[in-house]
Amino acid sequence: MQPTIDALLPIHEEHPEHPRVLYELGGVYDTAGAEATALSFYERAMERGLTGDLRRRCSLQYGSTLRNLGRIDDSLRAFARARAEFPDSVALEAFEALTFHADGRPNTALASLLVLLAEHVDAPDLERYKPALRGNADYLASLDAEDDDAHPETREGIS
């Protein structure tokens, strides 16, 4: 990724506050494995007014990078904000499931993926089972909710 970074840095020098440039540079650093560096570019891109699909993509990459850096609570909050802003984004929901898993909530992670299947996959052999998928998703999510109720200290700071 170094050649791409080298190509983007002069553009960044010329347009240091342009949200698209900040986002693209963040993505390149992220891909290169410099996730901590990528975070600041993602944050600045969103603060500087990145909009539309690029903002959705940036939000997803930001939340994922937080998770990869072990900042699980921050990742959960980032995904919650992004999903509120982009409620129809299947990709955000799928990557949020990875954060639920990293947070020790495998039932919630699987439940959210079952809901994604039921709501967004159009396959003839799946149609009759969508109510069952939703029912199983509710059940699985309740298992983690019961655990959260038994151990509220593990959920502090999560909205």
N, C-alpha and C positions, 0 to 999 in steps of 0.2 A: 504493500500500500504506500510505501514511501514515495514512489514517483507521483502518485495521485496527491499525496499531501504536499509534495514540492510544487505541484502545479496549482494547487488551491491557495497556498500561502500568499503569493503575490496578489491574487484576487482579494483575499481577506485584508491585506495591507491597504489596498485601494478602497475597499468597502467594509471597514471593520465592524459596522453595526448593521449590515444588511442581513435580515433574518434568514434568507435562503442560503446565503454564503455560510453563515454560522451553522445552520442545520447540516449542510453538506459536509462541512469540515468536521463537525461532530460525528457524523456517520462514518467518515473515513478513519478518524482516530479510533472509533469504536471497533470497526472491522479489523483495524491493525492491532487490536488488543490493548490499546491505551484508553481503557474505559473511564478512568478517573478524569483524564483530559477531555474526553467526549462529553461528560456530564456538564461541564461549564459551558460548552458550546451549545448543547441542547437547551439548557436553562436560558441562556442569553437569546437564543433564537426565539423562544416562546415569549420572553419578556419584551423583545423588540417587535412583536406583532406578527409572527408567523401565523398564517391562516390556512383554512381549508384542509385539503387532503394532506398537504405537507405538515400541517400542525398535528393532524391525527397520527401520521407516521412518526413524527418527532416524539410525540407523547408516548407511543408504544415503545420506541427505542429507548427513551429516557427511563420508563418504568422497568424495562428489561435490564438495562444497564445497572440501575439501582439494585435489582435483584441479584445480578451477577457479582456485584460488589459486596453482597451480604447485607445490604441496607433494606431488609425485608419490609419493615414498617413503612419506610419512605416509599418503597415500590407500591405497596398496597394503597397508600394515599394517592400516589401519582395515577395509578390505574383507576381509582374511584373518581378522581377529578376528570380524567380523560373520558371515561365511560359516561359521565354526566354530560360532558360536552358533545360526545359522539355516541349517543345511545344505540345506534344501529350498527356499530362496528363489530363485526364478528372477530376480526383479528385482535382487537383490544381484549375482547372477552377470552379468547383462546390463550393469549399470553398472560392475562391476569390469572388464569388457571394454573400456570406454571408457578406464579408467585404464591398462590394458595398452597400448592404442594411444598414449595420451599419453606413456607411458614408452618409446616407440620399439619396441614389440613388436607390430607389426601382425599377425604370424602367430599369436601367442598369442591376441590379441584375436579374430581370426576363428575360430580353433580353438575357443575357449570358446563362441562363438555357434553354431557348427556342433553342438557337443555339446548346447547348449540346444535346438536344433531337434530333434535326434535323441531327446532324452529327454522333451521336453515338448510337442511339437506332434503332435497326432493328426490326420493328414490321410491319407486312403486312398492318394493318389498318392505320398506320402512314405515310407510304411512299407517298401517293398522297398529303398529307398535308405539307410535308417538305418545299416546296417553300413558303407556307403561313406562316409557323412558322418563316422562315428566314425573310420574309417581315415584320411580326409583330415585330420581334426582332429588325430590323433596325429602325422601327418607334418608338418603346419604347426607344431605346438607344438615338434617336434624341431628345426625350423629356428632358432627363437629360442633354444632350449636350446644348440644348437651355437654360436651367436653369444655366448651368455652364457659358455660354456666358453672361448671364444677371448678374451673380454674380461671377466674376472671382476671387474675394478675397477668396472665399471658396475653391478654388482649388490650392492655392499656395503651392508649394513644392511637388506636386504630379506629377510623371513622367508617 
